[in-house]
Amino acid sequence: MRPIAGIAAVAGVGVRQYRRGASPLPERGVLVRAIIDACEDAGFDPAQIDGFSSYGDDHNEPVRLMSDLGTRELTWSSQVFGGGGGGIAGAIGQAVGAIATGQATAVIVFRALAQDNSGRLSAAVMAHHLNGHMMAAGLVAPAQVCAIRAQRMFEHHGVPGSAVEAFVEAAYYHGARNPDAVAYNKEFDIEAYRSARWISEPFRLLDCSRENDGAGALLIVSAEVARDLRKPPVHILGVAQGAAAGWGDLLENDADDQYATAGFRSVARQLWRQTGLSPDEIDVAQIYENFSAQGVASLIDHGFCDYESAGEFCRVENLIAPGGKLPVNTAGGNLAQGFIHGIGMPIEAVRQLRGESANPVPGARTCLLAGGPGAPIVSSAIFGTEETL
Amino acid sequence: MGEAGEIWSTGADGPYWDGLARGQLMLPVCGGCGRWHWPAVWRCGDCGSWDHGWQQVVPAGRIYSWTRNWHPFGGLESLKVPFLIGIIELEAAGGARLMGLVEEAGTPVKIGAPVAGTFGSTMYAGRAVPAIHWRTS
């Protein structure tokens, strides 16, 4: 089997982020802007894009983008199943697959979201999953669904609240130092975090990501083509999506040893096998956090720590750039940078490995992207600089 | 399948909803290997059987996890916040778990706390959804 590393690379990124409900253009218009931004970043003619991939029930059919982009021929369009952010890295995997097999040569991975067009993200995600069992239980919002998993991780498995606090604080630390972040220049106030209003126990307000309008796009081309473009290629070293038996859309009947996880164990195993890397060899990580505790569960699933060592591993000094053992969410993450259904996470992975991050990790060569946690289908990817090939 | 099953079923779980309409908790057991399947399946992925017997189960179990909800999420206007949601593990049904509203009647809600259920409904977005309501003992 052909290794994934060396097939494809991210050549350009673009993002437009606005306050929720404040998008200056309808959703598709913002998406076209972000795609053109990604092409300009790469020095690539948008008319040459021939493929598209997305996730999370995105409403923007690629074929409808062709006139704006000047697309000559569309040869690939796909989306990962699932209403949440679980498919974000999987969408990148589809792009790699399309390029590897010659079905496309230049693929845009995207997500666009404007409240006036697609409504509240939380409601849209839930509409994908909602059923009578959930309505009967009053369990109708992503915050509640994730809260109930988090409660078992705390109460039964003994993960300390301090691990989650540190994870949140690290995100805000980075966000406060990123001019593009919603939390820019706002120092994190731990007392305000601890006393914020409850949403669904154990989550308070600042444990929850809050939606932005906007769009983000990543231009993915073959590794060879990427080397001739404007920016240094950021290679996709490994990428996996899926679910293990005992995980999925199971009415809360996930296997006992998977219930209080973020669902990544099988995906993480695939990633480490594909790349030959281990958690120790990851320099920086973008860990999609819809809710704070799910970010920590994601770190556990990927093998950076376990239930017992999560408190020791997740300390603020370990999780921040430049010198932490594993700086996470270096743009501020969904919590503090902004939340366009997570598309900012792979974009920060690329910027970090190019040395363009607002919170650079000096010499970083590898970056993990963990996609939306707790979703029935989850996915992750590892990016690397040229020297990792 | 009865009327309740037709309205609320999301797959192979029609007899569950028909049971609730009669005031009974019904859950499926595989006719081939005896395994409790929840959520319900048409085909047992373990033994390949398409034969499922629905058995009546006493609505009693233990809290597997829980959350106390404080935010007025849309559709739940008829529930006064805060309210408790539990995941209830049913030992009598091979550890199958149901989700449901929980009332802190006796012992405080915590993982492992015993609960018992009664049949009723929950209003969601103006519709009465058949439900089991749980109380700590």
Chai-1 contact restraints between the chains, C-beta under 6 A:
chainA,res_idxA,chainB,res_idxB,connection_type,confidence,min_distance_angstrom,max_distance_angstrom,comment,restraint_id
A,N131,B,T10,contact,1.0,0.0,6.0,A-B,restraint_1
A,G132,B,W8,contact,1.0,0.0,6.0,A-B,restraint_2
A,G132,B,V129,contact,1.0,0.0,6.0,A-B,restraint_3
A,M135,B,Y124,contact,1.0,0.0,6.0,A-B,restraint_4
A,M135,B,V129,contact,1.0,0.0,6.0,A-B,restraint_5
A,A136,B,T122,contact,1.0,0.0,6.0,A-B,restraint_6
A,A136,B,V129,contact,1.0,0.0,6.0,A-B,restraint_7
A,A136,B,A131,contact,1.0,0.0,6.0,A-B,restraint_8
A,A137,B,I85,contact,1.0,0.0,6.0,A-B,restraint_9
A,A137,B,M99,contact,1.0,0.0,6.0,A-B,restraint_10
A,A137,B,G100,contact,1.0,0.0,6.0,A-B,restraint_11
A,G138,B,L76,contact,1.0,0.0,6.0,A-B,restraint_12
A,G138,B,L79,contact,1.0,0.0,6.0,A-B,restraint_13
A,G138,B,I85,contact,1.0,0.0,6.0,A-B,restraint_14
A,G138,B,L101,contact,1.0,0.0,6.0,A-B,restraint_15
A,L139,B,I85,contact,1.0,0.0,6.0,A-B,restraint_16
A,L139,B,M99,contact,1.0,0.0,6.0,A-B,restraint_17
A,V140,B,F73,contact,1.0,0.0,6.0,A-B,restraint_18
A,V140,B,G75,contact,1.0,0.0,6.0,A-B,restraint_19
A,A141,B,F73,contact,1.0,0.0,6.0,A-B,restraint_20
A,Q144,B,T67,contact,1.0,0.0,6.0,A-B,restraint_21
A,Q144,B,N69,contact,1.0,0.0,6.0,A-B,restraint_22
A,A147,B,T67,contact,1.0,0.0,6.0,A-B,restraint_23
A,I148,B,S65,contact,1.0,0.0,6.0,A-B,restraint_24
A,I148,B,T67,contact,1.0,0.0,6.0,A-B,restraint_25
A,Q151,B,S65,contact,1.0,0.0,6.0,A-B,restraint_26
A,Q151,B,T67,contact,1.0,0.0,6.0,A-B,restraint_27
A,R152,B,S65,contact,1.0,0.0,6.0,A-B,restraint_28
A,E155,B,I111,contact,1.0,0.0,6.0,A-B,restraint_29
A,H156,B,I111,contact,1.0,0.0,6.0,A-B,restraint_30
A,W198,B,W70,contact,1.0,0.0,6.0,A-B,restraint_31
A,I199,B,H71,contact,1.0,0.0,6.0,A-B,restraint_32
A,S200,B,T67,contact,1.0,0.0,6.0,A-B,restraint_33
A,S200,B,N69,contact,1.0,0.0,6.0,A-B,restraint_34
A,E201,B,T67,contact,1.0,0.0,6.0,A-B,restraint_35
A,E201,B,R68,contact,1.0,0.0,6.0,A-B,restraint_36
A,L251,B,P39,contact,1.0,0.0,6.0,A-B,restraint_37
A,E252,B,I87,contact,1.0,0.0,6.0,A-B,restraint_38
A,E252,B,R97,contact,1.0,0.0,6.0,A-B,restraint_39
A,E252,B,M99,contact,1.0,0.0,6.0,A-B,restraint_40
A,N253,B,W38,contact,1.0,0.0,6.0,A-B,restraint_41
A,N253,B,R97,contact,1.0,0.0,6.0,A-B,restraint_42
